């Protein structure tokens, strides 16, 4: 089976998308989770007159542990879902262009 140049470019673009979008999404969502955990700790310490407590740290640690699955779900969705959608859209456009071309050819 021989793969033409356009399909090779598509494969490379798909791999670049999966790696790039996955890494970017991981960074963004992870930073948001850390900011939220930090806000939880600060609000807890504020309620206790700015005293450190193990309970405040436990709350933020538990939040991060419970939210870690959300991180990986978001990464997987953003990295992998657009790839088959992009390939499907591309093949749909190619099919429609070829279909229109066949319909516009006049018989001799």
C-alpha positions as MATLAB code, in Angstrom:
seq = 'XXXXXXXXXXXXXXXXXXXXXXXXXXXXXXXXXXXXXXXXXXXXXXXXXXXXXXXXXXXXXXXXXXXXXXXXXXXXXXXXXXXXXXXXXXXXXXXXXXXXXXXXXXXX';
ca = [
       0.000    0.000    0.000;
       1.447    3.297   -1.088;
       0.562    6.528    0.719;
       0.572    9.687   -1.381;
       2.111   12.977   -0.286;
      -1.124   14.582    0.908;
      -1.936   11.659    3.177;
       1.595   11.767    4.593;
       1.159   15.459    5.342;
      -2.176   14.638    6.984;
      -0.602   11.947    9.151;
       2.185   14.287   10.235;
      -0.341   17.055   10.961;
      -2.443   14.618   13.000;
       0.512   13.549   15.132;
       1.596   17.163   15.630;
      -1.972   18.073   16.635;
      -2.251   15.200   19.121;
       1.055   16.059   20.797;
       0.688   19.842   20.699;
      -2.964   20.109   21.653;
      -2.543   17.471   24.354;
       0.432   19.231   25.928;
      -1.215   22.653   25.728;
      -4.496   21.409   27.209;
      -2.622   19.623   29.986;
      -0.802   22.840   30.924;
      -3.918   25.023   30.838;
      -6.175   22.671   32.789;
      -3.436   21.784   35.283;
      -2.772   25.473   35.973;
      -6.495   26.084   36.492;
      -6.734   23.182   38.934;
      -3.714   24.437   40.875;
      -5.160   27.974   41.043;
      -8.460   26.609   42.337;
      -6.704   24.441   44.942;
      -4.670   27.453   46.049;
      -7.841   29.534   46.349;
      -9.399   26.766   48.462;
      -6.407   26.817   50.798;
      -6.431   30.610   51.076;
     -10.163   30.802   51.774;
      -9.843   28.094   54.423;
      -6.917   29.857   56.097;
      -8.751   33.179   55.913;
     -11.696   31.610   57.736;
      -9.264   30.489   60.447;
      -7.690   33.977   60.888;
      -4.797   33.210   58.547;
      -3.472   30.294   60.536;
      -2.014   27.320   58.736;
      -3.823   24.056   59.314;
      -3.449   20.539   58.040;
      -7.167   20.506   57.284;
      -6.789   23.337   54.768;
      -3.947   21.527   53.034;
      -5.936   18.292   53.022;
      -8.876   20.030   51.333;
      -6.745   21.302   48.472;
      -4.879   17.997   48.155;
      -8.177   16.092   48.043;
      -9.512   18.512   45.438;
      -6.485   17.960   43.220;
      -6.718   14.192   43.622;
     -10.438   14.136   42.768;
      -9.971   16.472   39.809;
      -7.034   14.681   38.209;
      -9.350   12.472   36.139;
     -10.954   15.616   34.695;
      -7.510   16.713   33.555;
      -6.897   13.528   31.575;
     -10.402   13.458   30.102;
      -9.986   17.031   28.853;
      -6.559   16.240   27.404;
      -7.832   13.132   25.613;
     -10.898   14.862   24.165;
      -9.005   17.905   22.865;
      -6.121   15.840   21.498;
      -7.950   12.934   19.852;
     -11.519   13.965   18.903;
     -10.583   16.590   16.263;
      -8.344   14.165   14.338;
     -11.052   11.838   12.949;
     -13.373   14.817   12.505;
     -10.719   16.591   10.430;
     -10.052   13.514    8.296;
     -13.782   12.969    7.810;
     -14.363   16.581    6.813;
     -11.460   16.471    4.373;
     -12.718   13.315    2.682;
     -16.254   14.729    2.564;
     -15.010   17.859    0.778;
     -12.953   15.765   -1.663;
     -15.949   13.522   -2.375;
     -18.209   16.522   -3.022;
     -15.672   18.230   -5.311;
     -15.232   15.038   -7.357;
     -19.014   14.505   -7.478;
     -19.580   18.028   -8.803;
     -16.796   17.596  -11.369;
     -18.326   14.335  -12.631;
     -21.720   16.003  -12.964;
     -20.363   18.932  -14.930;
     -18.599   16.859  -17.595;
     -20.681   16.850  -20.781;
     -20.845   13.676  -22.836;
     -19.418   13.876  -26.344;
];
